[in-house]
């Protein structure tokens, strides 16, 4: 019997100072005649005694958490002040509007600071699994758990395997793996990432494809591994607002849908910070903005591939694309599949921990998926910019003098006049590409230039052409479909519809 199979054995955690706590059902206020004349410091102490244990996060947010016997529960300022007012009211104190806020402030300033949940712990409904020792044990206050996945850990089966002991999950995986061991490993790595909440890998999964392809089942499994109560559906647009992050403090999984055609720099930076495990600003209305880490994983899911705009924003290097292109045959459909998989999750989890004994193995599998042919195909389908860049190539014969190469744009023309020269000007080519695809141009010359610099890197050379303009060693590929005269070795001249 190996370590994983023996993992259900409970072990006694290292002895640490006792943290007193009172379960929520056992909390009650007492008639305390001293409350009427006491100061905020003493009142804060008595409210803490009502909770049993109230600790404060060791960051700028200084959020208050109360231990309930299994988890540290986040208590908002409004909730703390409400309970403080209840305590005073129960004691017959004539409450003023400053009494409850003063108690809240003292607790934030004076109460002990919390620790951080270790990355090697996975919190279940009935205890924690320690990945360092491959053991399962009861949770303690010193684990600093603020969430658990809602799954009940169970005893491993003898000679446990997915095919025999998790047949419904195995059936789903066998279909969505598309006969590829690499894709299967990446899918399992995604499950591991969410299970262990690896929010600092600088990666976020993007799931796209037709309905009825197994994509929704994957989303359901991710929700169960993170805990549905720990998951939040988000609008990418809302992230750019001044408020709205406070409710994500305890989230472990953020589910995004449609992505705007152009993301603001603020949204880009926020997604990068969350997916990298960095601090973000939490701006509460009427209160000082503070910084804190949101320990959550972004997952984007939709029917169409996702486009994160400018290629050098940093987001496209973090997006791990999974395409779901095959619809499940009617003969294989099962409306109860997710509930059946839910019963098999302990087996699935043990398989994940055995498959990836070192977390970096899962990370590398996702990186290989990000850089692989499937992800590139999905990105090509979903990103107009990617398709446009694919229509360009390095011209090894460009002399970078006169007009031998491509200029960025025509001075004073901007490609919006009567004539457009796609083979001579990069931005003219981009505008004709947009016309061909029936989309509105959303990128500026500077953004196109930045994307090209990133794509072609050291292979891109520039010089000074006619008129002392910057000229590049680019050319439009002969098979570019937006060229009206693809056989012309020089520029293509087109007359705009409706122009005279």
C-alpha positions, 0 to 999 in steps of 0.5 A, spaced: 500 500 500 503 506 497 502 513 501 496 515 497 492 509 498 494 510 505 492 517 505 486 516 509 489 515 516 489 520 520 495 523 524 495 528 529 498 535 527 503 539 531 501 541 537 500 549 537 497 554 542 490 553 543 485 558 539 478 558 543 472 558 539 465 557 540 460 554 535 455 559 532 449 555 535 452 556 542 454 563 541 449 568 546 450 575 549 450 576 557 447 581 561 453 585 562 452 591 567 459 594 565 458 595 558 454 602 559 460 605 562 466 601 558 470 604 553 471 601 546 477 597 548 473 593 553 467 592 549 471 589 543 474 584 548 467 582 550 465 582 543 471 577 541 469 573 547 462 572 544 465 569 538 470 565 541 476 567 536 476 573 532 482 574 528 485 579 523 488 578 516 495 580 516 494 585 510 492 592 508 485 590 508 485 587 515 479 583 514 476 580 520 475 572 520 471 568 526 472 561 527 466 556 527 469 550 529 471 548 522 473 554 518 474 561 519 468 565 516 469 572 513 465 578 517 464 584 514 464 591 517 457 591 517 456 584 520 461 586 526 457 593 527 450 589 527 453 584 532 456 590 536 450 594 536 446 587 538 450 586 544 450 593 547 442 593 546 442 586 549 445 590 555 440 596 555 446 601 553 443 607 550 447 606 543 450 612 539 452 612 532 459 611 533 459 606 538 459 600 534 464 603 529 468 604 534 468 597 537 469 594 529 476 599 529 479 596 535 478 589 533 481 591 527 487 594 530 488 590 536 486 582 535 491 577 533 493 576 526 491 570 522 496 566 518 495 563 511 492 557 509 498 553 506 498 551 499 499 543 501 493 543 504 486 541 501 480 542 505 474 537 505 468 537 508 470 532 513 478 534 514 484 536 510 489 532 506 496 534 507 500 533 500 506 534 503 505 527 508 500 524 503 495 524 509 488 526 511 487 529 518 481 533 522 482 540 520 484 545 526 484 553 527 491 553 525 490 551 518 487 557 517 482 555 512 477 560 510 474 555 505 472 548 503 470 544 497 464 541 500 467 534 498 467 528 503 473 524 503 473 517 503 477 511 504 481 509 498 478 502 494 483 496 494 487 497 487 483 503 486 483 506 478 478 511 474 476 505 470 473 501 475 471 506 481 470 512 477 467 509 471 462 515 469 468 520 470 472 515 466 467 515 460 467 523 460 474 523 460 475 518 455 471 522 450 474 529 451 481 527 451 480 526 443 485 520 443 490 525 445 495 523 451 497 530 452 490 533 452 488 528 457 494 530 461 492 538 460 485 536 462 487 533 469 492 538 470 487 543 469 483 539 475 489 539 479 490 547 478 483 548 481 483 543 486 489 546 489 487 553 488 494 554 484 492 562 483 499 564 482 501 560 476 500 566 471 495 562 467 488 562 466 484 556 462 479 558 456 474 553 454 470 554 448 466 550 443 460 547 441 454 546 446 453 539 448 461 537 447 462 535 454 465 543 456 459 544 461 461 537 464 468 540 465 465 546 468 461 542 473 467 538 475 471 545 476 465 548 480 465 541 485 472 541 486 473 549 488 466 548 492 460 551 488 459 556 495 466 558 493 465 560 486 463 567 483 460 568 476 463 575 473 462 580 468 469 582 465 466 589 464 464 590 471 472 589 473 473 595 470 469 599 475 471 603 481 467 598 486 465 590 486 471 586 488 470 586 496 465 580 494 470 576 491 475 576 497 473 569 499 472 566 492 476 560 489 473 560 482 471 566 478 467 564 472 468 569 466 463 569 460 463 574 454 470 578 453 469 585 450 472 587 443 477 591 447 479 591 454 481 597 458 488 597 461 485 597 468 482 590 467 488 587 463 492 589 469 487 586 474 486 579 471 494 579 470 494 581 478 489 575 480 492 570 475 499 571 478 497 571 485 499 579 486 496 584 490 489 588 487 486 594 490 479 593 493 476 600 493 470 600 498 465 605 497 466 611 502 472 607 505 480 607 504 482 603 498 486 597 501 490 592 497 489 584 498 491 578 494 484 574 491 486 567 492 482 565 486 483 562 479 479 565 473 476 560 468 473 563 461 468 559 458 463 560 452 461 557 445 466 562 441 474 562 442 476 568 446 480 574 444 484 578 449 485 584 444 492 586 443 497 581 443 502 584 447 498 585 453 500 579 457 494 576 457 494 572 451 501 569 454 497 566 460 491 564 456 490 556 456 486 554 450 482 548 450 477 547 444 471 542 445 469 541 437 466 534 438 458 534 440 457 528 444 452 523 440 445 522 443 447 515 445 452 517 450 448 523 453 446 522 460 443 528 464 445 525 471 452 524 469 454 530 473 451 527 479 454 521 478 461 524 477 460 527 484 459 521 488 466 519 484 470 525 486 474 522 492 477 517 487 478 522 482 482 527 487 486 521 489 488 520 482 490 527 481 494 527 487 498 521 484 498 523 477 501 530 479 506 528 485 509 535 484 505 541 483 510 543 477 508 537 473 501 540 472 503 547 471 508 544 465 502 540 462 498 546 462 504 550 459 505 545 453 497 545 452 498 553 452 503 553 446 501 546 443 497 546 436 490 545 439 491 552 443 494 555 437 488 553 432 483 556 437 487 562 438 487 563 430 479 562 430 478 567 436 482 572 435 482 577 429 488 580 430 492 573 430 489 572 423 491 578 421 498 577 423 498 570 420 497 574 413 504 577 414 511 574 413 518 576 413 520 578 407 528 576 406 529 580 400 527 587 403 532 592 402 529 597 407 530 603 402 526 606 397 519 603 397 522 596 398 519 593 404 512 595 408 511 602 411 507 602 417 502 607 414 501 613 409 502 620 412 495 624 411 491 618 408 490 613 414 487 608 409 481 611 409 481 615 402 479 613 396 485 608 395 488 603 399 495 600 398 495 593 402 502 591 400 505 597 401 502 600 408 501 595 414 495 599 416 492 599 410 492 591 410 489 591 417 483 595 414 482 591 408 483 585 412 477 588 417 473 589 411 474 582 408 472 579 415 466 584 416 469 587 423 470 594 425 477 596 426 479 596 433 486 597 433 490 603 432 497 604 428 501 604 435 497 597 437 498 594 430 506 596 431 506 593 438 503 586 436 508 586 430 514 587 434 512 582 439 510 577 434 516 577 429 521 579 435 528 579 432 526 577 425 523 584 424 528 589 421 527 596 420 530 602 416 529 609 412 525 608 406 522 614 401 520 620 405 525 618 411 519 614 413 520 607 417 520 601 413 520 594 415 522 587 412 514 585 412 510 583 406 503 580 405 503 573 404 500 571 397 495 567 400 492 573 404 484 572 402 483 580 403 488 582 397 483 583 391 489 582 386 493 577 390 498 576 383 500 583 383 507 583 386 507 590 388 501 594 391 494 593 390 489 599 389 482 598 391 477 603 390 472 604 397 465 602 396 461 608 395 467 613 394 467 617 388 
